[in-house]
Amino acid sequence: MLRILFYLFIVKPLVLIVLGINARNRHLLPVKGPAIIVANHNSHLDTLALMSLFPLSLASKIRPVAAADYFLRNRLLRWFAMDLIGIIPIERHAAGKNSRLLTPLTEALQNGEILILFPEGSRGEPETLGKLKNGIAHLASECPETPVIPVFFYGLGKSLPKGEIILVPFIVDAFIGEALYWRGSRQAFMEALTESMASLQKLARQNQRESAG
């Protein structure tokens, strides 16, 4: 209940009213779990922005995957991350090397939840796409029938980028791609995901140029 109230009175007003999000191809988002949402990571607001794209009825099913060493480092932050956001904490430096560390994620998917992941790892430069880490491929191989939906945000990196604490109102575009599935090899899956994210980034930049012109 606490998470739903946070979603209703904080997430929705903050992201949709203060910022405003234009979601392109919203119909490609899953209407139920299990599913995995992957996105570029440029802002402190990335997780909240992704959560805001889903209806209130799914609030309890949205589970961002986040670094344990950062979000569990003190009692207040742990409460915020676990009780309000509903994160699944992982050890980010070892998740791709030990399949047992993926157990909480596979269990969440088996329970019909929707995971939010940022394959780049840490936050990068505004509106750019860094190299994707292959931890997502390990997870996809464990859950081959689970759809992986790519999302590229444009604008969030200007609203609250890495190193900043003041939110700057800025219209945000969310470009949602077709679902991907496990392709039999980690290399093939990562190539497909990288290509999909790059295509969404290209669309975002093209849209920005057209809007500016």
VENDA-V386336 format. One record per backbone hydrogen bond with DSSP energy under -1.0 kcal/mol. CO is the residue of the C=O (numbers start at 0). NH is the residue of the N-H. If there is no record, write none. Layout:
{{CO & NH} {CO & NH}}
This chain:
{{0 & 4} {1 & 5} {2 & 6} {3 & 7} {4 & 8} {5 & 9} {5 & 10} {6 & 11} {9 & 13} {10 & 14} {11 & 15} {12 & 16} {12 & 17} {14 & 19} {19 & 171} {21 & 173} {23 & 175} {24 & 27} {25 & 28} {34 & 114} {35 & 148} {36 & 116} {37 & 150} {40 & 123} {42 & 45} {44 & 48} {45 & 49} {46 & 50} {47 & 51} {49 & 52} {50 & 53} {54 & 57} {55 & 58} {57 & 60} {60 & 113} {62 & 115} {63 & 87} {65 & 89} {66 & 70} {67 & 71} {73 & 77} {74 & 78} {75 & 79} {76 & 80} {77 & 81} {78 & 82} {79 & 84} {80 & 85} {80 & 86} {87 & 65} {89 & 67} {90 & 93} {90 & 94} {93 & 96} {93 & 97} {97 & 100} {98 & 101} {99 & 102} {101 & 105} {102 & 106} {103 & 107} {104 & 108} {105 & 109} {106 & 110} {107 & 112} {108 & 111} {112 & 34} {113 & 62} {114 & 36} {115 & 64} {116 & 38} {117 & 120} {118 & 132} {124 & 127} {133 & 137} {134 & 138} {135 & 139} {136 & 140} {137 & 141} {138 & 142} {142 & 145} {146 & 35} {147 & 179} {148 & 37} {149 & 176} {151 & 174} {153 & 172} {154 & 157} {155 & 159} {158 & 167} {159 & 43} {160 & 163} {171 & 21} {172 & 153} {173 & 23} {174 & 151} {179 & 147} {184 & 188} {185 & 189} {186 & 190} {187 & 191} {188 & 192} {189 & 193} {190 & 194} {191 & 195} {192 & 196} {193 & 197} {194 & 198} {195 & 199} {196 & 200} {197 & 201} {198 & 202} {199 & 203} {200 & 204} {201 & 205} {202 & 206} {203 & 207} {204 & 208} {205 & 209} {206 & 210} {207 & 211} {208 & 212}}
